[in-house]
């Protein structure tokens, strides 16, 4: 496999947006209840993420092809923590590239970015997305509540 490159997304044109939608749709295969709302939803959600946290939007590329992305927001008000925290709004790797360390590299990049600004980081993960939860736990996230089909996980940056 070619070298994995993690970089901050510098601009979001239509071609890149379509690539991100493809990765999003591929990444949620088998876990559609957490991200299978369709391409229109994916488009709107990715645009919202870009508007909310453009400086924390990182992509993983192999041979200049986007194979995953993570959106790291350093300015999120958590009603659970009662303060501004870092938040991971989206984190997805194309199904055919999962298990190759890409998610790990994206997550490390995101945590390095957020720890400069935040003493806590939160995210929500689908209750049956065991692989993702295991990865988050390896990086020090702890379960901190549940809402419907979602589990809230929090990491304190001490």
Helices and strands as residue ranges (DSSP letters): E 4-8, H 14-27, H 32-35, H 39-52, G 54-56, E 57-62, E 65-78, E 83-93, G 95-97, H 102-114, E 120-126, H 130-138, E 142-147, E 150-156
